[in-house]
């Protein structure tokens, strides 16, 4: 199984300014991130808000340029180059978190879905309508001929997210980046959307980069997972291995934060303390040391991602057993 996406040492820093416009601090949103995605694979990028997940998506889609690093999509390097921009925009599509804000409420569904194929000048009006109907049927929105004439306000949240997915599918992409695609939906609808995405993956061999903070849906949907903390990958590997037997304290902290379905265990003691980071010297040494109960003197140095077998890597001096 060859690779559709290769990311090498990707870096993006932002300068934070005060109200006078003077530099106050440096935010390392993405700092030396490397990973690859196989064709037909669901690659999960997980972490808290502010970990750099969405910045990685923007870098891949060329919404912003990287400071350092290399991005190779479908065999072509696209890093900070204008020539291959059309290739990434046609071959890779985005599914956004908010199905309410990601669509113009004044546009009909058919115009929303056909917008990308119009931009890339694919087909005539009749052919575009046919592609829209096909895409709506793929995401199980029927009758497609009626749905395409409606406006977003006439649809439910789950239906709107299916429209967003149809808009991505209409370009026949090789990869879809899904940024928290079910976080704003009712719990009853989340599984339906994830099952739909899995069915499309199997049918068309589409690769997914699934960005989330929810490890419960990640395990349900993903194959490989990268745990991101303050712009760094701290653990990466097969999703079942990592979520069943985490080796990094931060991964364990994320798992501890999952809601407990058993009422008898509501008050169980958390093994890992989860508190807000101070952002003081967070870029010195291990970035999780201020929140980690296992931190010791060696953690003042920055750990490298170390191969621990079974295609897993962990960046930690105090690995969990």
Phi, psi and omega per residue, in radians:
X1 nan 1.935 -3.087
X2 -1.414 3.052 -2.988
X3 -1.741 2.340 3.067
X4 -1.559 -0.496 -3.096
X5 -2.440 2.320 3.047
X6 -2.246 2.177 3.106
X7 -2.047 2.178 -3.082
X8 -2.181 2.095 3.025
X9 0.849 0.796 -3.079
X10 -1.274 2.365 -3.083
X11 -2.480 2.345 3.046
X12 -2.546 2.013 3.117
X13 -1.964 2.545 3.094
X14 -2.112 2.469 3.089
X15 -1.625 2.135 3.117
X16 -1.608 2.274 -3.110
X17 -1.986 2.737 3.080
X18 -1.555 -3.027 -3.066
X19 -1.194 -0.239 3.067
X20 -1.571 -0.042 -3.119
X21 1.466 0.159 3.133
X22 -1.597 2.584 3.137
X23 -1.082 2.205 3.131
X24 -1.959 -0.534 3.138
X25 -2.883 2.926 3.110
X26 -1.985 2.192 3.118
X27 -1.811 2.025 3.134
X28 -1.592 1.417 -3.051
X29 -1.109 -0.765 3.060
X30 -2.336 2.221 -2.963
X31 -2.403 1.528 3.074
X32 1.318 0.762 -3.102
X33 -1.577 2.314 3.097
X34 -2.355 2.341 3.036
X35 -2.914 2.975 3.078
X36 -2.426 2.669 -3.138
X37 -2.154 2.217 3.132
X38 -1.426 2.776 3.075
X39 -1.134 2.300 3.136
X40 1.375 0.137 -3.106
X41 -1.697 2.623 2.996
X42 -1.832 1.885 -3.099
X43 -1.796 2.097 -3.080
X44 -1.713 2.297 2.984
X45 -1.966 1.975 -3.020
X46 -2.125 2.589 3.109
X47 2.913 3.009 3.123
X48 -1.262 2.983 3.003
X49 -1.056 2.377 -3.125
X50 1.547 0.070 -3.129
X51 -1.403 -0.290 3.123
X52 1.904 0.126 -3.072
X53 -1.052 -0.928 -3.083
X54 -1.208 -0.505 3.078
X55 -1.127 -0.679 3.078
X56 -1.046 -0.752 3.119
X57 -1.060 -0.767 3.139
X58 -1.126 -0.631 3.121
X59 -1.186 -0.717 3.132
X60 -1.131 -0.734 -3.094
X61 -1.432 -0.019 3.111
X62 1.180 0.447 3.006
X63 -1.211 -0.570 3.030
X64 -2.357 2.734 3.128
X65 -1.631 2.577 3.103
X66 -1.412 2.739 3.052
X67 -1.415 -0.741 -3.105
X68 -2.507 2.720 3.022
X69 1.991 3.130 -3.058
X70 -2.403 2.400 3.051
X71 -2.169 2.165 3.118
X72 -2.068 2.054 3.126
X73 -2.002 2.128 3.106
X74 0.911 0.711 3.064
X75 1.529 -0.062 -3.114
X76 -2.042 2.260 3.084
X77 -1.293 2.263 -3.086
X78 -2.051 0.116 -3.042
X79 -1.105 2.011 3.031
X80 0.880 0.605 3.118
X81 -2.156 2.441 -3.088
X82 -1.480 -0.549 -3.049
X83 -1.024 -0.819 -3.110
X84 -1.476 0.198 -3.068
X85 -1.065 -0.691 -3.132
X86 -1.114 -0.609 -3.118
X87 -1.124 -0.790 -3.124
X88 -1.240 -0.613 -3.119
X89 -1.239 -0.513 3.114
X90 -1.531 -0.657 -3.040
X91 -1.517 -0.271 -3.105
X92 -2.299 2.198 -3.116
X93 -2.082 2.873 -3.048
X94 -2.092 2.385 2.968
X95 -1.995 2.063 -3.010
X96 -1.543 2.872 -3.080
X97 -1.168 -0.804 -2.980
X98 -1.749 1.859 -3.138
X99 -1.244 -0.158 -3.139
X100 -1.544 -0.664 -3.098
X101 -1.591 -0.254 -3.052
X102 -1.532 0.082 3.105
X103 -2.303 2.491 3.066
X104 -1.307 2.048 -3.077
X105 -1.151 -0.251 -3.119
X106 -1.631 -0.047 3.140
X107 -1.758 2.516 3.035
X108 -1.231 2.752 -3.126
X109 -1.017 -0.693 -3.118
X110 -1.128 -0.594 3.131
X111 -1.304 -0.598 3.101
X112 -1.132 -0.796 -3.093
X113 -1.266 -0.624 -3.078
X114 -1.436 -0.160 -3.087
X115 -0.945 -0.842 -3.141
X116 -1.119 -0.619 -3.140
X117 -1.320 -0.433 3.026
X118 -1.241 -0.735 3.125
X119 -1.029 -0.704 -3.115
X120 -1.596 0.154 3.034
X121 0.980 0.873 3.126
X122 -1.747 2.034 3.056
X123 1.230 3.043 3.051
X124 -1.688 -3.058 -3.056
X125 -1.038 -0.759 -3.129
X126 -1.156 -0.733 3.133
X127 -1.156 -0.638 3.123
X128 -1.162 -0.710 3.091
X129 -1.065 -0.686 3.121
X130 -1.126 -0.685 3.109
X131 -1.176 -0.632 3.107
X132 -1.131 -0.791 3.124
X133 -1.079 -0.740 3.114
X134 -1.068 -0.763 -3.127
X135 -1.150 -0.697 3.119
X136 -1.119 -0.674 3.104
X137 -1.193 -0.588 3.120
X138 -1.107 -0.591 -3.140
X139 -1.686 0.230 3.024
X140 1.106 0.749 3.008
X141 -1.878 1.788 -3.090
X142 -2.205 2.645 -0.126
X143 -1.266 2.222 -3.028
X144 -1.041 -0.645 -3.102
X145 -1.131 -0.525 3.108
X146 -1.460 -0.724 -3.127
X147 -1.034 -0.696 -3.046
X148 -1.153 -0.342 -3.134
X149 -1.608 -0.057 -3.116
X150 -1.522 2.971 3.058
X151 -1.859 2.732 -3.098
X152 -0.924 -0.645 -3.110
X153 -1.135 -0.227 -3.136
X154 -1.598 0.005 -3.089
X155 -1.997 2.741 3.062
X156 -1.373 2.991 3.125
X157 -1.057 -0.738 3.120
X158 -1.128 -0.700 3.105
X159 -1.155 -0.683 3.119
X160 -1.097 -0.716 3.139
X161 -1.166 -0.539 3.038
X162 -1.165 -0.633 3.077
X163 -1.124 -0.748 3.100
X164 -1.047 -0.708 3.108
X165 -1.177 -0.667 3.097
X166 -1.116 -0.677 3.104
X167 -1.075 -0.631 3.088
X168 -1.248 -0.688 -3.071
X169 -1.236 -0.475 -3.037
X170 -1.080 -0.379 3.123
X171 -1.537 0.027 -3.100
X172 0.928 0.968 -3.043
X173 -1.287 2.750 3.033
X174 -1.591 -0.347 3.133
X175 -2.567 2.496 3.071
X176 -2.169 2.272 3.028
X177 -1.706 2.058 -3.111
X178 -1.920 1.879 -3.077
X179 -1.672 1.760 -3.115
X180 0.847 0.940 -2.973
X181 -1.221 -0.283 -3.095
X182 -2.106 0.055 -3.023
X183 -1.162 -0.445 -3.105
X184 -1.751 0.139 -3.127
X185 -1.753 2.768 3.048
X186 -1.066 2.612 -3.127
X187 -0.992 -0.638 -3.110
X188 -1.147 -0.421 -3.084
X189 -1.636 -0.412 -3.039
X190 -1.008 -0.835 -3.107
X191 -1.082 -0.644 3.135
X192 -1.085 -0.774 -3.129
X193 -1.162 -0.736 3.131
X194 -1.145 -0.692 3.090
X195 -1.131 -0.662 3.096
X196 -1.099 -0.791 3.128
X197 -1.115 -0.681 3.107
X198 -1.139 -0.689 3.096
X199 -1.110 -0.699 3.105
X200 -1.176 -0.642 3.093
X201 -1.072 -0.793 -3.116
X202 -1.193 -0.660 -3.080
X203 -1.259 -0.721 -3.022
X204 -1.993 0.059 -3.122
X205 0.997 0.675 3.120
X206 -1.375 2.385 3.016
X207 -1.516 2.540 3.091
X208 -2.152 2.354 2.879
X209 -1.832 1.878 -3.020
X210 -1.782 1.931 -3.095
X211 -1.699 2.215 -3.071
X212 -2.781 2.810 2.945
X213 -1.881 -0.091 -3.030
X214 -1.714 1.774 -3.104
X215 -1.250 -0.336 3.105
X216 -1.158 -0.842 3.102
X217 -1.271 -0.518 3.121
X218 -1.065 -0.807 -3.137
X219 -1.157 -0.619 -3.142
X220 -1.149 -0.557 -2.928
X221 -1.942 -0.512 -2.900
X222 -1.655 2.937 3.049
X223 -1.941 -0.861 -3.138
X224 -2.156 2.554 -3.111
X225 -2.326 2.452 2.991
X226 -2.046 2.145 3.107
X227 -1.607 2.110 -3.038
X228 -1.918 2.335 3.087
X229 -2.423 2.082 -3.133
X230 0.823 0.853 3.037
X231 1.457 0.005 -3.110
X232 -2.098 2.462 2.970
X233 -1.381 2.144 -3.129
X234 -1.788 -0.345 3.100
X235 -2.754 2.416 -3.107
X236 -2.606 2.474 3.126
X237 2.768 -2.947 3.121
X238 -1.004 2.341 -2.951
X239 -1.133 -0.702 -3.124
X240 -1.157 -0.703 3.120
X241 -1.066 -0.795 -3.056
X242 -1.245 -0.736 -3.080
X243 -1.375 -0.435 3.078
X244 -1.504 -0.548 -3.113
X245 -2.385 1.208 -3.120
X246 -1.130 2.495 3.110
X247 -1.915 -0.309 3.112
X248 -1.740 2.355 -3.139
X249 -0.989 -0.550 3.137
X250 -1.208 -0.684 3.067
X251 -1.045 -0.760 3.106
X252 -1.100 -0.645 3.118
X253 -1.115 -0.717 3.100
X254 -1.120 -0.688 3.115
X255 -1.165 -0.677 3.113
X256 -1.124 -0.440 -3.097
X257 -1.393 -0.183 3.123
X258 -1.172 2.394 -3.136
X259 -1.003 2.406 -3.114
X260 -1.568 1.993 -3.100
X261 -1.280 -0.415 -3.114
X262 -1.506 2.010 -3.103
X263 -1.079 -0.382 3.130
X264 -1.261 -0.297 -3.084
X265 -1.897 0.183 -3.076
X266 -1.012 -0.667 -3.017
X267 -1.754 0.338 3.135
X268 -1.148 2.574 -3.115
X269 -1.275 2.337 3.091
X270 -1.361 2.276 -3.139
X271 -1.214 -0.653 -3.105
X272 -1.882 2.283 3.048
X273 -1.356 2.352 3.135
X274 -2.078 1.848 3.125
X275 -2.297 2.887 -3.120
X276 -1.169 2.377 3.108
X277 -1.175 2.664 -3.132
X278 -1.498 -0.368 -3.065
X279 1.092 0.347 3.038
X280 -1.734 2.056 -3.114
X281 0.989 0.534 -3.110
X282 -1.218 -0.320 3.137
X283 -1.657 0.121 3.105
X284 -1.810 2.103 -3.140
X285 1.254 -2.681 3.088
X286 -1.158 2.259 -3.042
X287 -1.322 -0.244 -3.132
X288 -1.712 0.005 -2.987
X289 -1.064 -0.592 -3.112
X290 -1.189 -0.346 -3.099
X291 -1.935 -0.006 -2.988
X292 -1.753 2.208 3.121
X293 -1.301 -0.198 -3.122
X294 -1.739 0.044 -3.081
X295 -1.095 2.454 3.067
X296 -2.464 -3.049 -2.975
X297 -0.920 -0.701 -3.073
X298 -1.129 -0.388 -3.095
X299 -1.232 -0.124 3.056
X300 -1.253 -0.270 2.999
X301 -1.677 2.694 -3.102
X302 -1.472 2.148 3.138
X303 -1.346 2.523 3.065
X304 -1.592 2.726 3.027
X305 -1.146 2.094 -3.062
X306 -1.980 2.329 3.110
X307 -1.210 2.154 3.137
X308 -2.020 0.284 3.095
X309 1.618 2.815 3.121
X310 0.971 0.696 3.093
X311 1.066 0.458 3.112
X312 -1.889 2.530 3.033
X313 -2.325 2.488 -3.122
X314 -2.391 2.399 3.063
X315 -1.882 1.515 -3.093
X316 -2.843 2.382 3.066
X317 -1.508 -0.265 -3.089
X318 -2.132 0.985 -3.069
X319 -1.014 2.487 3.099
X320 -1.385 2.542 3.086
X321 -1.462 nan nan
